Amino acid sequence: MEAFSIGLGAAVMFALACVLGGKLAKRGAPAAEYDERQIAAQGRAARAAIYAYMIYAALGILLYGAGVRWFGLPEALFLGMAVTVGVFAVVCIWEDAYFRFTDRPGRQLIPMGLLLVVQALSIWRHVESEGWMPGGQFEPVVAMNLSCGALLVVTIGTALLRLGSERRREANDEES
């Protein structure tokens, strides 16, 4: 278990280093094509995500104090990150601040869907061999894949609902 936690921490640090490296490499590139309204909406989404994480942390502390321990600490922290990113994504999608004007949503939704399939297969394979909660806690692999899978389901579902409502609105505008 300790080796898994060290590996997870190293993977998160590597991912952060990759993101930072990508940001530094893009310094000379043209800025993203978000308008002022979208940037303001992203700020509101970030605020909502911080509040969601504070609520998540408070609930986690309360549950831990009550003796409910479904996850280990690394898994609980990972789930907190997934909740925060999910709230940010949902608010951005509903406020039309998630996709740039030059992006086609399918360019982002298709890879997310493929990643969701990979998460589902990983959960299925692990649960089939180990079970859901051996020993009263989720296995780390299952817990983290569930976190990612739930994040992807919520993000993809919200984006599809938003795109569907936009298409219906455009169709109604054309009829009028």
N, C-alpha and C positions, 0 to 999 in steps of 0.2 A: 504494500500500500504506500509506503514512504517513497519508493522509487517512482510510483505512478505520480505522486504529488510533485516530486522534483521534475519529472518529465513534463507534467502539465505546466508548471511554472516556467520552465524553459521554453515551451512552445508558445505560451502567451507573450513572453519577452521577445521571442523571435518574431512573432506576428507584429508586435508593436514596433520593433526595429525595421521590419519591412515596410510598414505604413509610413514611418518617419522617413525612411530612405526614399520612398516614392514621393512623398511631399517635398523633400529637398530637391529631388531630381526634376520636379515639375515647376520649380521656382521661375524659370524663364519661360515657361509655357503660358499661353493665354489663360486668363482667369475663367473659371466656370461661368456659364451663361445663365446665372440666376438673376432675376430682377430684385429690386428692393423689397417688394412685397414678399417674395419667397425667402429672402434672407431674414426678414423680420419673423416670418412664420417658423423658420428653422430655430430662431432664438426662443420663441415660445415653446417649441417642441423640446428644446434642450432643457428649459426650465421645468416642463412637465416631466421629463425623464428623471431629472434630479429629485423632484418631489416623489416620483414613483419609487425610486431607489431608497429614499428615506423611509417611506412607508414599508417597503419590503424589508429593510433592515430592522425596523421596529417590530414588525410581525415575526421575523426570524428570531429576534431576541426573546419575544414573548413565548413563542413556541418552544424554544430551547429551554427557557425557564420552566415551562410546563412539562418538560420531559419528552417532547416530541422531537425525535431525531431521525428523520427519514434520510437525510443526507449528511455526509461528512463536510468538514469546513471547505475544502476546495470545490466540491460540487455546489455547495450553497453559494459561494462567491461567484462561481460561474453562472449559476441560475440568476443571480442578481444582475450580472452583466447582461444576460439575455433579456431580462425584464426591462432594463434601462434602454437597451437598443430597440426593443420592440415598441416601447412607448414612444420613443423618438420617431421611429419609422411610421407608426400609425398616425401620429399627429401631423407629420410632414406630408404623408399621403393625403389625408383628408383636407389639409390646407393647401394642396397643390404645390408643395415645395420639395417634393422628393425627386422628381425627374427633371432634368434640365430641358430647356426648350428644344435642344438639338437631339436629345435622346429619344429613341423609341423604347417604350416600356418593355417590350419583348426582349430587348437586348439584356435587360437585367432580370426579368422574370424567368426566362428559360434556364439560365444557370442556377437560379435559386431553386427552381423545380427539380433540376437534376441533383442538386445538393440535398434536397429533401428526400429524394428516392434513396440516395446513399445513406442518409441518416436512418431512414426506416429499415433498410436492409441490415444495417449494423445493429439496430435495436432488436430486430426480429431474430437475427443469428445469435445474439448474446442471450436474449431471454429464453430462446429455445434450449440453449445448453445449460444456463445457470438459473433461470427463473427471474421473476420480477424483483423480489426483495429478499434474497437469502440473508438470514440473520437479522431481519427487521429493518434493514437499510437498503436503499437502492445501490446497486453496484456503480462504481464511478463511471464506467463506460456507458451504462444505461442512463444514468442521471444526466450526463453531459449531452448525450445524443438526444435525449428527450427535451432538454433545454433548447438545443439548436433546432430540433424538429418543430417544437412549439413556436419558436420565434419565426421560423420560415413559414409555417402554416398561417400564422397571424399576418405576417407581412404580405405574403402572396395573396391571401384571401382579401385583405384590405385593398390592395392594389387592384385586384380584379373587380371588387365591388365599385371602387372609384371609377375605373375605366368603363364599367358597364353603365354607371349612372351618367357619366359624361356622354357616352354614345346615345343613350336614351334622350338626354337633354338636347343634343345636337339634332337628333331625328325629329324631336318635337319642334325645335326652332325652324327646321326646314319645312315642316308641314304648315307652320303659321304664316 
